[in-house]
Amino acid sequence: MQSLQTPSLRTRRLGVAEAKSKLSEVLREAAKGPTIIHSRGRDVVVVLAIEDYERLIAEQQPPVSGGAMFLQRVEAARQRHGGGVSNFEPARLDFAPSDPFARKRTRRR
């Protein structure tokens, strides 16, 4: 995942009381980089620009499972290999199916 900030910007850290007293400044500074707000030594909130938030949301994909995951993987493989094999015809397989209800002959000695 991409970083929210460029190397020249640093993440700002503020306590809850300071962030509360400087809220308008914190909101203006959000465009320059994220601000972490901490309380009692624990990070509790990150304030960031709406563009950064929207990018984070867009990068998330809902979890996919079951048949949908299989179909996504098939489609990805198709794309990796030039769109698939639409004119592929497998070799003909000749076989004689056995009767599943036929009695087996057993040899008695």
Residue pairs with C-beta under 8 A, 6 or more apart in sequence:
1 59
2 55
2 59
4 33
4 34
4 48
4 52
4 56
5 11
5 33
5 34
9 32
9 33
10 33
11 33
11 34
11 35
11 36
12 26
12 29
12 33
12 34
12 35
12 36
13 35
13 36
13 37
13 38
14 22
14 26
14 35
14 36
14 37
14 38
15 37
15 38
15 39
16 37
16 38
16 39
16 44
19 26
19 35
19 37
19 47
26 35
26 47
27 47
29 35
30 47
30 48
30 49
31 49
33 48
34 46
34 47
34 48
34 52
35 46
35 47
35 48
36 43
36 45
36 46
37 43
37 44
37 45
37 46
37 47
38 44
64 72
78 84
